[in-house]
Amino acid sequence: MSNKLPENAIDRLFLSSDQDLHPFKFNQSVVDVFPDMINRSVPGYQTIVDGIGRISQRFLSAGSSVYDLGSSLGNVSLTIAKHNMGKSVCIYAIDNSIAMVERCRQHVGAYNYDALIDVQQGDITKLSLRPCDMVVINFTLQFIEPAQRQSLINKVFSALNPGGVLVVSEKISVEGQIMDELLIDLHHEFKRDNGYSDLEISQKRSALEKVMILDSFETHKKRLLAAGFSDISVWFQHFNFLSFCAVKS
C-alpha cells in the first residue's frame, strides 16, 4: 500500500456566485482543501501550531497523555510529538468529521515520531477523558454549541493532572463596535492579500454564520475561571484570532 498522501487542492469552494449556500461542514470537499484554507484564512496559524508544540515541552514528561480535541488533520498532534521526542507521550486526536479522521490517520502515519498518536472519530462533548497533562482545543470550541462549552471546559479541568495545561485557540468577538469592526476589516484584508475575492469572503462568512458562534475573550476567561482555572493568559494574538493557556494549580 502506498503511503503517499492525497494532493492538497486550492480552496475555491465559495468562488461561484450562483451556488446554493449551505451551512459550513467539515466534509470531504473541505478536507481536500483544508491546508490551503486554514493557512490563507487564519493569521498566524503555523506560528500557533509551532507555539503549541513549544508550550507542550514545558508541561509533558515521559509517558504523559495529551488530548487534541478537534484535531482536524493532526497538525497539533504532530507538533507535540515533534517537540517531545524521547518522552513516548500518548496523544489522543479526536474529531467528529469522518472525512477529517480518515485524512488525519494518513497524515500522522507519514511521520516517524516516537509518540503514540491515537486518532479517533467522536463527539468531544460526549467523550470521557482520562487523566492527562495537556489538552488542546485549537479553533474548535467556536463550532461547539454555546450551551455545551462550559461543561466541556469543566470536563477538561477535571481530567487535567495538577500542573496540567489547557491551550485554546479561537477567533473572537471584541466588545466595542469600533474595534470589532476594525479587526474584522483587517482580517478580510488579510484574506484578500492571500487571494480570496470579496465574493468568496462574503459567501464563506454567510455559510459560517450559524455554525461558528464567537465568544469574546472575557467570556472565555469567565468560563475558565468557573471551571476552576486561575492562571490564565493570552500567549498569541493576531487581529481577532488568539490563543491562550490555562494551567491547573
Helices and strands as residue ranges (DSSP letters): H 28-41, H 45-59, E 65-69, H 75-83, E 90-95, H 98-109, E 116-121, E 132-138, G 141-143, H 146-159, E 160-171, H 177-193, H 198-208, H 217-227, E 231-238, E 241-247
